[in-house]
Amino acid sequence: MAMRRSDVLIVGAGHGGAQTAIALRQQGFEGDIEIVAAQVEAPYERPALSKEYLSGDKSFDRLLIRPEDFWRERSIRMTLGRRVVEVSSTDRHVRLDDGQVIEFGALVWAAGGTPRRLTCQGHDADGVYTIREKADVDRLNAALGFNPRVVIIGGGYIGLEAAAVLAKSGKPPVLLEAGERVLARVSAEPLSRFFEAEHRRHGVDIRLSTSVVCIETVGARVSGVRLGDQTVLPAEAVIVGVGLAPAVEILQEAGAEMSDGVLVDALCRTSLDGVYAIGDCARHPNAYSDGGLVRLESVQNASDQAVTVARTIMGGDEPYVALPWFWSNQYDLKLQTLGLSQGHDQVVVRGRPDQRAFSVIYLRDGRMIAIDCVNAVKDYVQARAWILDRRSPDVEALRDPLTPLKAVPAVPAAQAQGSHTPV
Ligand SMILES: Cc1cc2nc3c(=O)[nH]c(=O)nc-3n(C[C@H](O)[C@H](O)[C@H](O)COP(=O)(O)OP(=O)(O)OC[C@H]3O[C@@H](n4cnc5c(N)ncnc54)[C@H](O)[C@@H]3O)c2cc1C
């Protein structure tokens, strides 16, 4: 098989891979760039899959990150529908699933991840869906046309967004969450309780602290979900949203250091010479985390790391420093999150959840480290300076939604510490 060479070879045509190629050209890189990806589509906006694409409000061509000819015009070679099955960092080449070998000067691993699956009996039955790729949603939408009873497993963002789409279309599902509240991994209790109430109001049957024993089947098809208390919920479709497994096996086999994802430094370098990693699959030092390394699953992180890795490849040494942000749309609710709340020791609710416009603010040692804003765009915009400057707001003023965030007085951090009510 003929061998070819790319100065920069990017594995993955998601947000990270696409933005790396864009950033390289924006930064004046003139060498060869090739993107190899398992997905068959040109790079597209993944978040819409559980939102406007699932609901049918946006057609696929409106999700493309760039028009199809953008890539050709910038001499970015796209090899789609092909999987990298082997990486050699010593020989600086990859092997594809059809046997092609591509040599590289630098390799950027932006392979994202695959949805975690259930392990119980029936987990792979017909009618069990995950939402990660366009094809997943196309299959799910085809099935929804038959008006099935739907059970969603997992009360994270994807499960909740799918529940909102179904409820809005008049088919509210049952949603099962193993923990005591939804969104527990990322948010404080006031936000979880608010979203639980909203979903229930729209007819979603949310069941908390509920374990799944197995998926019941008739033949190869789903017929229901058996719960820990042995009740069986009838269902013809089950959507599983229980997290992501980073796609790093190939890099692991190549010898890269791992820890729930591939380890990278602040320049997005893995432990392998000439091999970089970004996005959902990369555990990295983050200036806004509580000390440790983090792996973030967000468009912001993938896109900003793409800019960093492009700089690094072009000889720069500017570390990755970007304030994390995230969003989710459910019903008419716009949730926007800024910062990382892990490690907070105080939570302040600002505004009134019953009026469906409020913020949840996370403090550590009196300093604002993160905010969740529900229909509160002004707070989202004005919180940025607080979090970036790591300043300590006066908590009483903070609680009052009539005082704009930017007008809240700052207090010395030591004073703020003294007023703590730990959570
Ligand atoms: C349903 C859904 C909703 C989301 N909503 C939001 C949201 O509202 N806001 C937000 O910020 N983020 C959201 N996210 C997360 C966001 O989409 C991801 O963080 C982002 O896509 C990560 O980009 P990435 O480049 O790391 O990986 P991905 O976008 O997953 O791209 C991975 C690429 O790697 C390819 N690939 C994988 N393995 C191989 C291999 N061995 N060989 C070749 N190619 C390979 C894949 O085909 C794909 O092209 C959502 C994700 C999903 C699935």
PDBQT file of the ligand as one rigid body, heavy atoms in Angstrom, charges set to zero:
ROOT
HETATM    1  C1  LIG A 501     -25.448  15.025  22.172  1.00  0.00    +0.000 C 
HETATM    2  C2  LIG A 501     -24.348  15.945  22.617  1.00  0.00    +0.000 A 
HETATM    3  C3  LIG A 501     -24.658  17.208  23.083  1.00  0.00    +0.000 A 
HETATM    4  C4  LIG A 501     -23.648  18.082  23.499  1.00  0.00    +0.000 A 
HETATM    5  N1  LIG A 501     -23.969  19.334  23.926  1.00  0.00    +0.000 NA
HETATM    6  C5  LIG A 501     -22.996  20.202  24.235  1.00  0.00    +0.000 A 
HETATM    7  C6  LIG A 501     -23.297  21.552  24.574  1.00  0.00    +0.000 A 
HETATM    8  O1  LIG A 501     -24.461  21.953  24.632  1.00  0.00    +0.000 OA
HETATM    9  N2  LIG A 501     -22.261  22.401  24.845  1.00  0.00    +0.000 N 
HETATM   10  C7  LIG A 501     -20.960  21.977  24.790  1.00  0.00    +0.000 A 
HETATM   11  O2  LIG A 501     -20.047  22.778  25.035  1.00  0.00    +0.000 OA
HETATM   12  N3  LIG A 501     -20.650  20.710  24.476  1.00  0.00    +0.000 NA
HETATM   13  C8  LIG A 501     -21.628  19.811  24.194  1.00  0.00    +0.000 A 
HETATM   14  N4  LIG A 501     -21.311  18.525  23.849  1.00  0.00    +0.000 N 
HETATM   15  C9  LIG A 501     -19.898  18.103  23.904  1.00  0.00    +0.000 C 
HETATM   16  C10 LIG A 501     -19.143  18.502  22.648  1.00  0.00    +0.000 C 
HETATM   17  O3  LIG A 501     -19.838  18.112  21.512  1.00  0.00    +0.000 OA
HETATM   18  C11 LIG A 501     -17.774  17.833  22.712  1.00  0.00    +0.000 C 
HETATM   19  O4  LIG A 501     -17.100  18.324  23.853  1.00  0.00    +0.000 OA
HETATM   20  C12 LIG A 501     -16.958  18.118  21.471  1.00  0.00    +0.000 C 
HETATM   21  O5  LIG A 501     -17.564  17.581  20.341  1.00  0.00    +0.000 OA
HETATM   22  C13 LIG A 501     -15.564  17.537  21.660  1.00  0.00    +0.000 C 
HETATM   23  O6  LIG A 501     -14.818  17.663  20.498  1.00  0.00    +0.000 OA
HETATM   24  P1  LIG A 501     -13.677  16.613  20.172  1.00  0.00    +0.000 P 
HETATM   25  O7  LIG A 501     -13.008  17.108  18.937  1.00  0.00    +0.000 OA
HETATM   26  O8  LIG A 501     -12.847  16.356  21.369  1.00  0.00    +0.000 OA
HETATM   27  O9  LIG A 501     -14.425  15.224  19.878  1.00  0.00    +0.000 OA
HETATM   28  P2  LIG A 501     -15.594  14.883  18.861  1.00  0.00    +0.000 P 
HETATM   29  O10 LIG A 501     -16.346  16.071  18.457  1.00  0.00    +0.000 OA
HETATM   30  O11 LIG A 501     -16.324  13.748  19.472  1.00  0.00    +0.000 OA
HETATM   31  O12 LIG A 501     -14.836  14.320  17.583  1.00  0.00    +0.000 OA
HETATM   32  C14 LIG A 501     -14.154  13.096  17.600  1.00  0.00    +0.000 C 
HETATM   33  C15 LIG A 501     -13.739  12.731  16.188  1.00  0.00    +0.000 C 
HETATM   34  O13 LIG A 501     -12.803  11.654  16.226  1.00  0.00    +0.000 OA
HETATM   35  C16 LIG A 501     -13.167  10.665  15.261  1.00  0.00    +0.000 C 
HETATM   36  N5  LIG A 501     -12.548   9.404  15.714  1.00  0.00    +0.000 N 
HETATM   37  C17 LIG A 501     -12.673   8.768  16.888  1.00  0.00    +0.000 A 
HETATM   38  N6  LIG A 501     -11.858   7.689  16.952  1.00  0.00    +0.000 NA
HETATM   39  C18 LIG A 501     -11.178   7.670  15.782  1.00  0.00    +0.000 A 
HETATM   40  C19 LIG A 501     -10.166   6.803  15.234  1.00  0.00    +0.000 A 
HETATM   41  N7  LIG A 501      -9.663   5.767  15.904  1.00  0.00    +0.000 N 
HETATM   42  N8  LIG A 501      -9.726   7.078  14.000  1.00  0.00    +0.000 NA
HETATM   43  C20 LIG A 501     -10.200   8.129  13.292  1.00  0.00    +0.000 A 
HETATM   44  N9  LIG A 501     -11.137   8.979  13.765  1.00  0.00    +0.000 NA
HETATM   45  C21 LIG A 501     -11.611   8.743  14.994  1.00  0.00    +0.000 A 
HETATM   46  C22 LIG A 501     -14.673  10.728  15.250  1.00  0.00    +0.000 C 
HETATM   47  O14 LIG A 501     -15.190  10.146  14.076  1.00  0.00    +0.000 OA
HETATM   48  C23 LIG A 501     -14.868  12.249  15.302  1.00  0.00    +0.000 C 
HETATM   49  O15 LIG A 501     -14.680  12.778  14.028  1.00  0.00    +0.000 OA
HETATM   50  C24 LIG A 501     -22.295  17.649  23.443  1.00  0.00    +0.000 A 
HETATM   51  C25 LIG A 501     -21.989  16.356  22.988  1.00  0.00    +0.000 A 
HETATM   52  C26 LIG A 501     -22.994  15.515  22.574  1.00  0.00    +0.000 A 
HETATM   53  C27 LIG A 501     -22.646  14.133  22.070  1.00  0.00    +0.000 C 
ENDROOT
TORSDOF 0
